[in-house]
Amino acid sequence: MSNLNPDEMAAYEASLKIARDNYSHDETIRKEGKLEEKREIAIKLISMNTPIEKIAEITGLPIEEIEKL
């Protein structure tokens, strides 16, 4: 990288920022998807009359969030 001129270095750094931003966005989407999946599981367990404490244990969701579903 020491062979890059200032314009090339700026372009390289900009491409790294874009790559990091894309990775961060993808991670956020994955986390949101996992959270939604946990909520769907909790809803199914609620419909099966599973105790809320057990649902929290199974899904990892806080009891307060489960009570809102």
C-alpha positions as CSV (number, residue, x, y, z in Angstrom):
1,M,0.0,0.0,0.0
2,S,3.0,2.3,0.4
3,N,3.1,2.3,-3.4
4,L,-0.2,4.1,-3.7
5,N,-0.4,7.7,-4.6
6,P,-2.7,10.0,-2.5
7,D,-5.7,9.5,-4.9
8,E,-5.3,5.8,-4.9
9,M,-5.0,5.7,-1.1
10,A,-8.2,7.7,-0.8
11,A,-10.0,5.4,-3.2
12,Y,-8.7,2.4,-1.3
13,E,-9.8,3.8,2.1
14,A,-13.2,4.7,0.6
15,S,-13.6,1.1,-0.6
16,L,-12.7,-0.2,2.9
17,K,-15.4,2.0,4.4
18,I,-18.0,0.8,2.0
19,A,-17.1,-2.8,2.7
20,R,-17.3,-2.2,6.5
21,D,-20.6,-0.4,6.1
22,N,-22.0,-3.3,4.0
23,Y,-20.8,-5.9,6.6
24,S,-22.4,-3.9,9.4
25,H,-25.7,-3.6,7.5
26,D,-25.7,-7.4,6.8
27,E,-25.0,-8.2,10.5
28,T,-27.9,-5.9,11.5
29,I,-30.2,-7.7,9.1
30,R,-29.1,-11.1,10.4
31,K,-29.7,-10.0,14.0
32,E,-33.1,-8.6,13.2
33,G,-34.0,-11.9,11.4
34,K,-32.9,-14.0,14.4
35,L,-34.9,-11.7,16.8
36,E,-38.0,-12.1,14.6
37,E,-37.6,-15.8,14.6
38,K,-37.4,-15.9,18.4
39,R,-40.6,-13.9,18.6
40,E,-42.4,-16.3,16.2
41,I,-41.2,-19.2,18.3
42,A,-42.4,-17.4,21.5
43,I,-45.8,-16.8,19.9
44,K,-46.2,-20.5,19.1
45,L,-45.2,-21.4,22.6
46,I,-47.7,-19.0,24.0
47,S,-50.4,-20.6,21.9
48,M,-49.4,-23.9,23.5
49,N,-49.9,-22.4,27.0
50,T,-46.2,-22.7,27.8
51,P,-45.2,-20.8,30.9
52,I,-43.7,-17.4,30.2
53,E,-40.6,-18.3,32.2
54,K,-40.0,-21.4,30.1
55,I,-40.5,-19.4,26.9
56,A,-37.9,-16.9,28.1
57,E,-35.5,-19.7,28.8
58,I,-36.1,-21.3,25.4
59,T,-35.9,-18.2,23.3
60,G,-33.6,-15.9,25.3
61,L,-36.2,-13.2,25.1
62,P,-36.9,-11.0,28.1
63,I,-40.1,-11.8,30.0
64,E,-41.3,-8.2,29.4
65,E,-41.0,-8.7,25.6
66,I,-42.8,-12.0,25.7
67,E,-45.7,-10.5,27.7
68,K,-46.1,-7.9,24.9
69,L,-46.6,-10.6,22.2
